[in-house]
Amino acid sequence: MTERALRLGTRRSKLAMAQSGQVAQAVRQLTGRAVELVEITTYGDTSRESLAQIGGTGVFVTALRDALLRGDVDFAVHSLKDLPTAQPEDLTLAAVPPREDPRDALVARDGLTFDRLPNGSRIGTGSPRRMAQLNAYARAHGLSIETVPIRGNVDTRIGYVHSGELDAVVLAAAGLSRLGRIDEVTDFLSVDFVLPAPGQGALAIECAAVNADLAAALAELDDPHTRAAVTAERSLLAALEAGCSAPVGALADLLADGQVVTEMRLRGVVGTTDGSTLVQLSTTGPVPTSHGDAIALGRELASEMLAKGAAGLMGERAL
């Protein structure tokens, strides 16, 4: 008897459908079973308010998780940066596949790079984290820019540039890559001046904890290095007691001595959205060999950042 198709829960946006489609294909090849996409509308998709106003954390995942728990879908694909840092006991993060480029990318008029934007340029982003770091960089280099809060899908955001309403927008490079639109990027923003959101560029594949056989099958798609990196980043975020709408950036990367990976470096930043104050620190430790090691690295850096004044900045939000 033919096994029924696995039902993959996904948001309806073009980006969500593209990345879920990639995972569906990988699961088909892995399991030999058919996979059908089940489109689910989340609160974050329907609200026109800024992410800061509606709370940010969980607005894109709650409906998907509810569908999992009801048994309407068998597994779900999320952008990992959208997941709340606390993992529900009745759900399993079955796999974190290899990460795409974690950087932020600029799409600007006339092919301009960030450093070539004229003074007074209006740059759109829905992220307080990006605002804080872009404004801080501009201050440090004598540039005058205006960061403009925006919402909407990739088409809508890039449309602001094409219409002339904005000079540039900043988006996640990974999303543009998954949509086949990476050629529209005019500048990739170095992580040395704009750290990404914790987990940016990574996907999360989640299923109900009671579905142990499916969880074990999906685990074949897991990339241990990516999981360790995003676990450290999210541990930092959790220890700072911030939701994903707070101006917090983090990136863990592996450092190699020749062909041998020897250490993990974790960088973090918290700032005010006007860029006037940033707390930016890094720490380096052995490559985590367990979930607990990665969590400890994030907590260690968070403790140092709080000691340097990060706690006083956590209330900042973009309006």
Contacts in CASP RR format, 6 or more apart in sequence:
PFRMAT RR
TARGET T0000
AUTHOR 0000-0000-0000
METHOD contacts of the structure
MODEL  1
MTERALRLGTRRSKLAMAQSGQVAQAVRQLTGRAVELVEITTYGDTSRES
LAQIGGTGVFVTALRDALLRGDVDFAVHSLKDLPTAQPEDLTLAAVPPRE
DPRDALVARDGLTFDRLPNGSRIGTGSPRRMAQLNAYARAHGLSIETVPI
RGNVDTRIGYVHSGELDAVVLAAAGLSRLGRIDEVTDFLSVDFVLPAPGQ
GALAIECAAVNADLAAALAELDDPHTRAAVTAERSLLAALEAGCSAPVGA
LADLLADGQVVTEMRLRGVVGTTDGSTLVQLSTTGPVPTSHGDAIALGRE
LASEMLAKGAAGLMGERAL
3 33 0 8 1.000
4 34 0 8 1.000
5 33 0 8 1.000
5 34 0 8 1.000
5 35 0 8 1.000
5 36 0 8 1.000
6 27 0 8 1.000
6 31 0 8 1.000
6 33 0 8 1.000
6 34 0 8 1.000
6 35 0 8 1.000
6 36 0 8 1.000
6 74 0 8 1.000
6 75 0 8 1.000
6 214 0 8 1.000
7 35 0 8 1.000
7 36 0 8 1.000
7 38 0 8 1.000
7 72 0 8 1.000
7 73 0 8 1.000
7 74 0 8 1.000
7 75 0 8 1.000
8 20 0 8 1.000
8 21 0 8 1.000
8 23 0 8 1.000
8 24 0 8 1.000
8 27 0 8 1.000
8 35 0 8 1.000
8 36 0 8 1.000
8 37 0 8 1.000
8 38 0 8 1.000
8 73 0 8 1.000
8 74 0 8 1.000
8 75 0 8 1.000
8 76 0 8 1.000
8 77 0 8 1.000
9 20 0 8 1.000
9 37 0 8 1.000
9 38 0 8 1.000
9 39 0 8 1.000
9 40 0 8 1.000
9 64 0 8 1.000
9 67 0 8 1.000
9 68 0 8 1.000
9 73 0 8 1.000
9 75 0 8 1.000
9 76 0 8 1.000
9 77 0 8 1.000
10 16 0 8 1.000
10 17 0 8 1.000
10 20 0 8 1.000
10 21 0 8 1.000
10 37 0 8 1.000
10 38 0 8 1.000
10 39 0 8 1.000
10 40 0 8 1.000
10 64 0 8 1.000
10 76 0 8 1.000
10 77 0 8 1.000
11 17 0 8 1.000
11 39 0 8 1.000
11 40 0 8 1.000
11 41 0 8 1.000
11 42 0 8 1.000
11 45 0 8 1.000
11 60 0 8 1.000
11 64 0 8 1.000
12 39 0 8 1.000
12 40 0 8 1.000
12 41 0 8 1.000
12 45 0 8 1.000
13 45 0 8 1.000
13 153 0 8 1.000
14 153 0 8 1.000
14 154 0 8 1.000
14 155 0 8 1.000
14 179 0 8 1.000
15 79 0 8 1.000
15 153 0 8 1.000
15 154 0 8 1.000
15 175 0 8 1.000
15 178 0 8 1.000
15 179 0 8 1.000
16 77 0 8 1.000
16 79 0 8 1.000
17 37 0 8 1.000
17 39 0 8 1.000
18 178 0 8 1.000
18 179 0 8 1.000
19 77 0 8 1.000
19 79 0 8 1.000
19 175 0 8 1.000
19 178 0 8 1.000
19 203 0 8 1.000
20 37 0 8 1.000
20 77 0 8 1.000
21 37 0 8 1.000
22 178 0 8 1.000
23 77 0 8 1.000
23 97 0 8 1.000
23 203 0 8 1.000
23 205 0 8 1.000
23 221 0 8 1.000
24 35 0 8 1.000
24 37 0 8 1.000
25 35 0 8 1.000
26 97 0 8 1.000
26 221 0 8 1.000
27 33 0 8 1.000
27 35 0 8 1.000
27 75 0 8 1.000
27 217 0 8 1.000
27 218 0 8 1.000
27 221 0 8 1.000
28 34 0 8 1.000
28 35 0 8 1.000
30 217 0 8 1.000
30 220 0 8 1.000
30 221 0 8 1.000
31 217 0 8 1.000
38 67 0 8 1.000
38 72 0 8 1.000
38 73 0 8 1.000
40 63 0 8 1.000
40 64 0 8 1.000
40 67 0 8 1.000
40 73 0 8 1.000
41 63 0 8 1.000
42 59 0 8 1.000
42 60 0 8 1.000
42 61 0 8 1.000
42 62 0 8 1.000
42 63 0 8 1.000
42 64 0 8 1.000
43 54 0 8 1.000
43 59 0 8 1.000
43 60 0 8 1.000
43 62 0 8 1.000
43 63 0 8 1.000
44 51 0 8 1.000
44 54 0 8 1.000
44 59 0 8 1.000
44 60 0 8 1.000
45 60 0 8 1.000
47 54 0 8 1.000
47 59 0 8 1.000
48 151 0 8 1.000
49 151 0 8 1.000
50 126 0 8 1.000
50 149 0 8 1.000
50 151 0 8 1.000
50 318 0 8 1.000
50 319 0 8 1.000
51 59 0 8 1.000
51 126 0 8 1.000
51 127 0 8 1.000
51 151 0 8 1.000
51 244 0 8 1.000
51 245 0 8 1.000
52 128 0 8 1.000
52 245 0 8 1.000
52 317 0 8 1.000
52 318 0 8 1.000
52 319 0 8 1.000
53 319 0 8 1.000
55 243 0 8 1.000
55 245 0 8 1.000
56 243 0 8 1.000
56 244 0 8 1.000
56 245 0 8 1.000
57 84 0 8 1.000
57 243 0 8 1.000
57 244 0 8 1.000
57 245 0 8 1.000
58 82 0 8 1.000
58 83 0 8 1.000
58 84 0 8 1.000
58 244 0 8 1.000
59 82 0 8 1.000
60 78 0 8 1.000
60 79 0 8 1.000
60 82 0 8 1.000
61 76 0 8 1.000
61 78 0 8 1.000
61 82 0 8 1.000
61 83 0 8 1.000
61 84 0 8 1.000
64 73 0 8 1.000
64 76 0 8 1.000
64 78 0 8 1.000
64 206 0 8 1.000
65 76 0 8 1.000
65 88 0 8 1.000
65 91 0 8 1.000
65 206 0 8 1.000
67 73 0 8 1.000
67 76 0 8 1.000
68 74 0 8 1.000
68 75 0 8 1.000
68 76 0 8 1.000
68 91 0 8 1.000
68 206 0 8 1.000
68 207 0 8 1.000
68 208 0 8 1.000
69 90 0 8 1.000
69 91 0 8 1.000
69 208 0 8 1.000
71 208 0 8 1.000
74 207 0 8 1.000
74 211 0 8 1.000
74 214 0 8 1.000
75 94 0 8 1.000
75 205 0 8 1.000
75 206 0 8 1.000
75 207 0 8 1.000
75 211 0 8 1.000
75 214 0 8 1.000
75 218 0 8 1.000
76 205 0 8 1.000
76 206 0 8 1.000
76 207 0 8 1.000
77 203 0 8 1.000
77 204 0 8 1.000
77 205 0 8 1.000
77 206 0 8 1.000
78 203 0 8 1.000
78 204 0 8 1.000
78 206 0 8 1.000
79 201 0 8 1.000
79 202 0 8 1.000
79 203 0 8 1.000
79 204 0 8 1.000
80 96 0 8 1.000
80 199 0 8 1.000
80 200 0 8 1.000
80 201 0 8 1.000
80 202 0 8 1.000
80 203 0 8 1.000
80 204 0 8 1.000
80 230 0 8 1.000
81 196 0 8 1.000
81 197 0 8 1.000
81 198 0 8 1.000
81 199 0 8 1.000
81 200 0 8 1.000
81 201 0 8 1.000
81 202 0 8 1.000
81 244 0 8 1.000
82 244 0 8 1.000
83 204 0 8 1.000
83 234 0 8 1.000
84 243 0 8 1.000
84 244 0 8 1.000
85 234 0 8 1.000
85 235 0 8 1.000
85 237 0 8 1.000
85 238 0 8 1.000
85 243 0 8 1.000
86 238 0 8 1.000
87 93 0 8 1.000
89 209 0 8 1.000
90 208 0 8 1.000
90 209 0 8 1.000
90 210 0 8 1.000
91 206 0 8 1.000
91 207 0 8 1.000
91 208 0 8 1.000
91 209 0 8 1.000
92 206 0 8 1.000
92 207 0 8 1.000
92 208 0 8 1.000
92 209 0 8 1.000
92 211 0 8 1.000
92 215 0 8 1.000
93 204 0 8 1.000
93 205 0 8 1.000
93 206 0 8 1.000
94 205 0 8 1.000
94 206 0 8 1.000
94 207 0 8 1.000
94 214 0 8 1.000
94 215 0 8 1.000
94 218 0 8 1.000
94 219 0 8 1.000
94 222 0 8 1.000
95 204 0 8 1.000
95 205 0 8 1.000
95 218 0 8 1.000
95 219 0 8 1.000
95 220 0 8 1.000
95 221 0 8 1.000
95 222 0 8 1.000
96 202 0 8 1.000
96 203 0 8 1.000
96 204 0 8 1.000
96 205 0 8 1.000
96 222 0 8 1.000
96 223 0 8 1.000
96 226 0 8 1.000
96 227 0 8 1.000
96 230 0 8 1.000
97 202 0 8 1.000
97 203 0 8 1.000
97 205 0 8 1.000
97 221 0 8 1.000
97 222 0 8 1.000
97 223 0 8 1.000
97 226 0 8 1.000
98 223 0 8 1.000
98 226 0 8 1.000
99 174 0 8 1.000
99 199 0 8 1.000
99 201 0 8 1.000
99 202 0 8 1.000
99 223 0 8 1.000
99 226 0 8 1.000
99 229 0 8 1.000
99 230 0 8 1.000
100 173 0 8 1.000
100 174 0 8 1.000
100 175 0 8 1.000
100 177 0 8 1.000
100 178 0 8 1.000
100 201 0 8 1.000
100 202 0 8 1.000
101 173 0 8 1.000
101 174 0 8 1.000
101 177 0 8 1.000
101 188 0 8 1.000
101 201 0 8 1.000
102 173 0 8 1.000
102 174 0 8 1.000
102 191 0 8 1.000
102 196 0 8 1.000
102 199 0 8 1.000
102 200 0 8 1.000
102 201 0 8 1.000
102 202 0 8 1.000
102 251 0 8 1.000
103 173 0 8 1.000
103 188 0 8 1.000
103 189 0 8 1.000
103 190 0 8 1.000
103 191 0 8 1.000
103 194 0 8 1.000
103 196 0 8 1.000
104 130 0 8 1.000
104 170 0 8 1.000
104 171 0 8 1.000
104 172 0 8 1.000
104 173 0 8 1.000
104 188 0 8 1.000
104 189 0 8 1.000
104 194 0 8 1.000
104 196 0 8 1.000
104 200 0 8 1.000
105 170 0 8 1.000
105 171 0 8 1.000
105 172 0 8 1.000
105 173 0 8 1.000
105 176 0 8 1.000
105 182 0 8 1.000
105 185 0 8 1.000
105 187 0 8 1.000
105 188 0 8 1.000
105 189 0 8 1.000
106 113 0 8 1.000
106 114 0 8 1.000
106 123 0 8 1.000
106 168 0 8 1.000
106 169 0 8 1.000
106 170 0 8 1.000
106 185 0 8 1.000
106 186 0 8 1.000
106 187 0 8 1.000
106 188 0 8 1.000
106 189 0 8 1.000
107 157 0 8 1.000
107 158 0 8 1.000
107 161 0 8 1.000
107 168 0 8 1.000
107 169 0 8 1.000
107 170 0 8 1.000
107 171 0 8 1.000
107 176 0 8 1.000
107 184 0 8 1.000
107 185 0 8 1.000
107 186 0 8 1.000
108 114 0 8 1.000
108 117 0 8 1.000
108 161 0 8 1.000
108 167 0 8 1.000
108 168 0 8 1.000
108 186 0 8 1.000
108 187 0 8 1.000
109 161 0 8 1.000
109 164 0 8 1.000
109 167 0 8 1.000
109 168 0 8 1.000
111 186 0 8 1.000
112 167 0 8 1.000
112 168 0 8 1.000
112 186 0 8 1.000
112 187 0 8 1.000
113 186 0 8 1.000
113 187 0 8 1.000
114 137 0 8 1.000
114 168 0 8 1.000
114 187 0 8 1.000
114 189 0 8 1.000
115 141 0 8 1.000
115 143 0 8 1.000
117 123 0 8 1.000
117 143 0 8 1.000
117 145 0 8 1.000
117 167 0 8 1.000
117 168 0 8 1.000
118 167 0 8 1.000
119 143 0 8 1.000
119 144 0 8 1.000
119 145 0 8 1.000
120 144 0 8 1.000
120 145 0 8 1.000
120 146 0 8 1.000
121 145 0 8 1.000
121 146 0 8 1.000
121 167 0 8 1.000
121 168 0 8 1.000
122 145 0 8 1.000
122 146 0 8 1.000
122 148 0 8 1.000
122 165 0 8 1.000
122 166 0 8 1.000
122 167 0 8 1.000
122 168 0 8 1.000
123 134 0 8 1.000
123 145 0 8 1.000
123 146 0 8 1.000
123 147 0 8 1.000
123 148 0 8 1.000
123 166 0 8 1.000
123 167 0 8 1.000
123 168 0 8 1.000
123 169 0 8 1.000
123 170 0 8 1.000
124 147 0 8 1.000
124 148 0 8 1.000
124 149 0 8 1.000
124 150 0 8 1.000
124 157 0 8 1.000
124 160 0 8 1.000
124 166 0 8 1.000
124 168 0 8 1.000
124 169 0 8 1.000
124 170 0 8 1.000
125 131 0 8 1.000
125 134 0 8 1.000
125 147 0 8 1.000
125 148 0 8 1.000
125 149 0 8 1.000
125 150 0 8 1.000
125 169 0 8 1.000
125 170 0 8 1.000
126 149 0 8 1.000
126 150 0 8 1.000
126 151 0 8 1.000
126 318 0 8 1.000
127 170 0 8 1.000
127 197 0 8 1.000
127 318 0 8 1.000
128 245 0 8 1.000
128 246 0 8 1.000
128 247 0 8 1.000
128 273 0 8 1.000
128 316 0 8 1.000
128 317 0 8 1.000
128 318 0 8 1.000
129 195 0 8 1.000
129 197 0 8 1.000
129 246 0 8 1.000
129 247 0 8 1.000
129 248 0 8 1.000
129 249 0 8 1.000
129 269 0 8 1.000
130 147 0 8 1.000
130 170 0 8 1.000
130 194 0 8 1.000
131 147 0 8 1.000
131 149 0 8 1.000
131 247 0 8 1.000
131 273 0 8 1.000
131 274 0 8 1.000
131 275 0 8 1.000
131 318 0 8 1.000
132 247 0 8 1.000
132 269 0 8 1.000
132 270 0 8 1.000
132 271 0 8 1.000
132 272 0 8 1.000
132 273 0 8 1.000
132 274 0 8 1.000
132 275 0 8 1.000
132 278 0 8 1.000
132 316 0 8 1.000
133 193 0 8 1.000
133 194 0 8 1.000
133 195 0 8 1.000
133 249 0 8 1.000
133 269 0 8 1.000
133 271 0 8 1.000
133 275 0 8 1.000
133 278 0 8 1.000
134 145 0 8 1.000
134 147 0 8 1.000
134 170 0 8 1.000
134 194 0 8 1.000
135 145 0 8 1.000
135 147 0 8 1.000
135 273 0 8 1.000
135 274 0 8 1.000
135 275 0 8 1.000
135 276 0 8 1.000
136 271 0 8 1.000
136 275 0 8 1.000
136 276 0 8 1.000
136 278 0 8 1.000
137 143 0 8 1.000
137 193 0 8 1.000
137 194 0 8 1.000
138 144 0 8 1.000
138 145 0 8 1.000
139 275 0 8 1.000
139 276 0 8 1.000
147 273 0 8 1.000
148 166 0 8 1.000
149 318 0 8 1.000
149 319 0 8 1.000
150 156 0 8 1.000
150 157 0 8 1.000
150 160 0 8 1.000
150 166 0 8 1.000
150 169 0 8 1.000
154 171 0 8 1.000
154 175 0 8 1.000
154 176 0 8 1.000
154 179 0 8 1.000
154 181 0 8 1.000
157 169 0 8 1.000
157 171 0 8 1.000
158 169 0 8 1.000
158 171 0 8 1.000
158 181 0 8 1.000
158 184 0 8 1.000
159 165 0 8 1.000
160 166 0 8 1.000
160 169 0 8 1.000
161 167 0 8 1.000
161 168 0 8 1.000
161 169 0 8 1.000
168 186 0 8 1.000
170 189 0 8 1.000
170 194 0 8 1.000
172 196 0 8 1.000
172 197 0 8 1.000
172 200 0 8 1.000
172 201 0 8 1.000
173 182 0 8 1.000
173 185 0 8 1.000
173 188 0 8 1.000
173 201 0 8 1.000
174 200 0 8 1.000
174 201 0 8 1.000
175 201 0 8 1.000
176 182 0 8 1.000
176 184 0 8 1.000
176 185 0 8 1.000
191 251 0 8 1.000
191 267 0 8 1.000
195 249 0 8 1.000
195 250 0 8 1.000
195 251 0 8 1.000
195 267 0 8 1.000
195 268 0 8 1.000
195 269 0 8 1.000
195 280 0 8 1.000
196 249 0 8 1.000
196 250 0 8 1.000
196 251 0 8 1.000
197 244 0 8 1.000
197 248 0 8 1.000
197 249 0 8 1.000
197 250 0 8 1.000
198 230 0 8 1.000
198 233 0 8 1.000
198 234 0 8 1.000
198 236 0 8 1.000
198 237 0 8 1.000
198 244 0 8 1.000
198 248 0 8 1.000
198 249 0 8 1.000
198 250 0 8 1.000
199 229 0 8 1.000
199 230 0 8 1.000
199 233 0 8 1.000
199 234 0 8 1.000
199 250 0 8 1.000
202 226 0 8 1.000
202 230 0 8 1.000
205 218 0 8 1.000
205 221 0 8 1.000
207 214 0 8 1.000
207 215 0 8 1.000
207 218 0 8 1.000
209 215 0 8 1.000
225 254 0 8 1.000
225 261 0 8 1.000
227 294 0 8 1.000
228 252 0 8 1.000
228 264 0 8 1.000
228 287 0 8 1.000
228 288 0 8 1.000
228 293 0 8 1.000
228 294 0 8 1.000
229 251 0 8 1.000
229 252 0 8 1.000
229 253 0 8 1.000
229 254 0 8 1.000
229 264 0 8 1.000
229 294 0 8 1.000
230 252 0 8 1.000
231 288 0 8 1.000
231 291 0 8 1.000
231 292 0 8 1.000
231 294 0 8 1.000
231 295 0 8 1.000
232 250 0 8 1.000
232 252 0 8 1.000
232 264 0 8 1.000
232 266 0 8 1.000
232 288 0 8 1.000
232 294 0 8 1.000
232 295 0 8 1.000
232 297 0 8 1.000
232 298 0 8 1.000
233 250 0 8 1.000
233 251 0 8 1.000
233 252 0 8 1.000
233 266 0 8 1.000
233 298 0 8 1.000
235 294 0 8 1.000
235 295 0 8 1.000
235 296 0 8 1.000
235 297 0 8 1.000
235 298 0 8 1.000
235 299 0 8 1.000
235 302 0 8 1.000
236 248 0 8 1.000
236 250 0 8 1.000
236 266 0 8 1.000
236 268 0 8 1.000
236 298 0 8 1.000
236 299 0 8 1.000
236 301 0 8 1.000
236 302 0 8 1.000
236 305 0 8 1.000
237 243 0 8 1.000
237 244 0 8 1.000
237 248 0 8 1.000
237 250 0 8 1.000
239 298 0 8 1.000
239 299 0 8 1.000
239 302 0 8 1.000
239 303 0 8 1.000
239 306 0 8 1.000
240 246 0 8 1.000
240 248 0 8 1.000
240 270 0 8 1.000
240 302 0 8 1.000
240 305 0 8 1.000
240 306 0 8 1.000
240 310 0 8 1.000
240 314 0 8 1.000
241 314 0 8 1.000
242 248 0 8 1.000
242 270 0 8 1.000
242 314 0 8 1.000
245 317 0 8 1.000
246 270 0 8 1.000
246 314 0 8 1.000
246 315 0 8 1.000
246 316 0 8 1.000
246 317 0 8 1.000
247 270 0 8 1.000
247 271 0 8 1.000
247 272 0 8 1.000
247 273 0 8 1.000
247 313 0 8 1.000
247 316 0 8 1.000
247 317 0 8 1.000
247 318 0 8 1.000
248 268 0 8 1.000
248 269 0 8 1.000
248 270 0 8 1.000
249 268 0 8 1.000
249 269 0 8 1.000
249 270 0 8 1.000
250 266 0 8 1.000
250 267 0 8 1.000
250 268 0 8 1.000
250 269 0 8 1.000
251 266 0 8 1.000
251 267 0 8 1.000
251 268 0 8 1.000
252 264 0 8 1.000
252 265 0 8 1.000
252 266 0 8 1.000
252 267 0 8 1.000
252 294 0 8 1.000
252 297 0 8 1.000
253 264 0 8 1.000
253 265 0 8 1.000
254 261 0 8 1.000
254 263 0 8 1.000
254 264 0 8 1.000
254 265 0 8 1.000
254 287 0 8 1.000
255 261 0 8 1.000
255 262 0 8 1.000
255 263 0 8 1.000
255 264 0 8 1.000
255 265 0 8 1.000
255 284 0 8 1.000
256 262 0 8 1.000
261 287 0 8 1.000
262 286 0 8 1.000
262 287 0 8 1.000
263 284 0 8 1.000
263 285 0 8 1.000
263 286 0 8 1.000
263 287 0 8 1.000
264 284 0 8 1.000
264 285 0 8 1.000
264 286 0 8 1.000
264 287 0 8 1.000
264 288 0 8 1.000
264 294 0 8 1.000
264 297 0 8 1.000
265 282 0 8 1.000
265 283 0 8 1.000
265 284 0 8 1.000
265 285 0 8 1.000
266 282 0 8 1.000
266 283 0 8 1.000
266 284 0 8 1.000
266 297 0 8 1.000
266 298 0 8 1.000
266 301 0 8 1.000
267 280 0 8 1.000
267 281 0 8 1.000
267 282 0 8 1.000
268 280 0 8 1.000
268 281 0 8 1.000
268 282 0 8 1.000
268 301 0 8 1.000
268 305 0 8 1.000
269 278 0 8 1.000
269 279 0 8 1.000
269 280 0 8 1.000
270 278 0 8 1.000
270 279 0 8 1.000
270 280 0 8 1.000
270 305 0 8 1.000
270 310 0 8 1.000
270 313 0 8 1.000
270 314 0 8 1.000
271 277 0 8 1.000
271 278 0 8 1.000
271 279 0 8 1.000
271 310 0 8 1.000
271 313 0 8 1.000
271 316 0 8 1.000
272 278 0 8 1.000
272 313 0 8 1.000
272 316 0 8 1.000
273 316 0 8 1.000
273 317 0 8 1.000
273 318 0 8 1.000
277 313 0 8 1.000
279 305 0 8 1.000
279 308 0 8 1.000
279 309 0 8 1.000
279 310 0 8 1.000
279 313 0 8 1.000
281 301 0 8 1.000
281 304 0 8 1.000
281 305 0 8 1.000
281 308 0 8 1.000
282 301 0 8 1.000
283 297 0 8 1.000
283 298 0 8 1.000
283 300 0 8 1.000
283 301 0 8 1.000
283 304 0 8 1.000
285 297 0 8 1.000
286 293 0 8 1.000
288 294 0 8 1.000
288 297 0 8 1.000
302 310 0 8 1.000
END
